[in-house]
Amino acid sequence: MFKKGSKLYSIFTGSCPKCHQESMYTNKNPYQLNEALSMHEKCSHCGTKYKIEPSFFYGSMYVSYGVGIAFAVAAFVISFFVFNASLISVFIAIVATLIVFMPIILRLSRNIWINIFMHYDKNLIKK
């Protein structure tokens, strides 16, 4: 399921959506906030250009909303049903989760967005 060649592999590793050979990001650590969204122009292995057009990744904002909701729901379920927290504590847990995981949510959203438009090509591995 998470093997090279699957969309999930590219989404969760941030690797090139065409060849899965290198990271799209200049820095693998999303918590270095000044470089969290800094990307290579193209893949050095297969030459895939990541920014298909100017402002391409603005569309990932729509995906980011959904991913953020998923994280918020997870925080709600864990804090309310597992820890039996009060509603104010649940609210604080949701806000804290969204703040702490913001860099990961942003990267996941970009990874999902680019993987909607690009597909894995097994023939590129042989190069």
ZARO-265079 format. One record per residue (C-alpha): residue in one letter; x, y, z. Coordinates in pm, whole numbers, plus 50000, padded with zeros to 5 digits. Layout:
N
AXYZ/...
//
This chain:
127
M500005000050000/F502835024150083/K505275009549832/K506925029349555/G504515032649270/S501515041349484/K500035075949530/L500125071249907/Y503895066249897/S504395098949714/I501895117349935/F503335106150269/T507025108250172/G506815140249966/S508685123549683/C508465131349312/P505035120349188/K506465107248859/C509515086648968/H509355085649352/Q513165088649361/E513745121749542/S512015145949775/M510205175649622/Y511255197249917/T514655212949970/N514495204450340/K512845172350463/N512035187650802/P508655205750778/Y509255222051116/Q511985244850981/L509315270350913/N511365293350691/E511855264050449/A508655244450512/L507265250250162/S510545255449978/M510575231549683/H512995221849411/E512085235449068/K512215200748915/C513215165048994/S516915158948939/H516205122548853/C513405124748592/G513215162248522/T509575166048625/K508725202548681/Y506805205749008/K505235239748954/I503155231348650/E502005267348615/P502295299448817/S500265297549137/F499695260149085/F499775252449456/Y497015277449542/G494655248649474/S496195229749763/M494455254349997/Y491195236149927/V492845202950011/S494365218850322/Y490905226550454/G489895189950430/V493145177450582/G492815202650865/I489265190850933/A490525154750949/F493165164551207/A490585184651405/V488115155451408/A490895131951522/A491805156151804/F488135158451903/V487605120851909/I490785114352107/S490275142052361/F486505138152408/F485955100652384/V489315086852499/F490265112152768/N486685123452856/A487795159852847/S485445189252898/L484305209052595/I486715237652665/S489575212852693/V488465196752368/F488445230652198/I491955238052327/A493115203652209/I491745210051859/V493375244351832/A496685231151970/T496605201851726/L496025224551428/I498845247851534/V501335220051606/F500585200651287/M500255231051057/P503545224750867/I502605188150814/I499095197550701/L500535222450451/R502945196950304/L500375169150292/S498015192550110/R500635201149850/N501535164549809/I497905154549758/W497315183149515/I500265175249289/N499435138049298/I495965145749162/F497545159048843/M500665137348807/H500955099648799/Y503735074848867/D505665062948561/K507495030148624/N509545035148304/L511375064848460/I513115042848718/K515325026848453/K516965060048362/
//
